Amino acid sequence: MAESNGGDKILVKIADAFNSLATVAADSNNAAAVEVAPFSHACSLVSPLFGCLGIAFKFAEMDYVAKVKDLAEASKSIQTLPSMIDLDVQANCVRNAGSHTRNLLKVKRGLDMVRVLFEQMLVTEGNSLRDPASKAYEQVFAPYHGWAIRKAVSAGMYAIPTKEQLLKKLDEDEASAKVQMQNYATASAALIQYIDKLFISRELGIDW
């Protein structure tokens, strides 16, 4: 899944991409805006992580991948995330299924789930991922899912890989993985806050 060359490891690529986006987001008070193309590219790097988590997150992987593809397509004609949202506001289609803005909200939740997962992995002893993954799911996705999906995810948690198996799939050792997970968690938190502000400043809300 990842090259043995340290610079090509998937977690390094993810952390680097999100650090770059977080830098722009931090400068947003000076009229800097996160662009759709680098954002969708960074999000696409995260896609394999969902696949590595097994059947419990299969629904999330399919949903996330489809919505990241939509944002990548949008980047061909729309430059920044604020302008993308504003176009949907003008067209009165923000909450419509398939709108770029709705897809952005869903993708943001995927990024947030991975952030919480990494944070939980960093503070949880042992080799099991079940507790970190369950907490990440409960905190980010569960409030928006019906009973049937929550039940299926709960059953799928029993087949989730161990921490050791996940790191092997990512071609990572624990020491370097911890550094990159922390880097991603910090950078993505800043980016998620930036996206939330875009929604709230336009009175769109983020809980739908």
MOQUIUR-V584479 format. One line per field, one symbol per residue. ss: DSSP state (H for helix, E for strand, - for the rest). phi: phi as a letter, one per 40 degrees, with the letter a starting at -180 (. if undefined). burial: b if it has 16 or more other ideal C-beta (glycine too) atoms within 10 Angstrom, else e. Layout:
ss: ???
phi: ???
burial: ???
This chain:
ss: -----HHH-HHHHHHHHHHHHHHHHH-HHH----EHHHHHHHHHHHHHHHHH--HHHHHHHHHHHHHHHHHHHH-----EHHHHHHHHHH---------HHHHHHHHHHHHHHHHHHHHHHHH------HHHHHHHHHHH-HHH--HHHHHHHHHHHHH---HHHHHHH----HHHHHHHHHHHHHHHHHHHHHHHHHHHH-------
phi: .bcccdcbccccccccccccccccdcccccgcbcccccccccccccddcccccgcdbcccccccdcccccccccccbbcbcdcccccccccfbdccdgcccccccccdccccccdcdcccccbbcgbcbccdcccccccbcdcbbcdccccccdccccbcccdcccccccfbccccccccccdcdccccccccccdcccccbfcgbba
burial: ebeeeeeebbbbbbbbbbbebbebbeebeeeebbbbeebbbbbbbbebbbebbbebbebbbebbbebbebbbebbeebebbbebbebbeeeeebeeeebbbbbbbbbbbbbbbbbbbbbbbeeeeeeebbebbbebbeebbeeeeeeeeeeebeebbeebbebeebbebbbbeeeebbebbebbbbbbbbbbebbeebbeeeebeeee
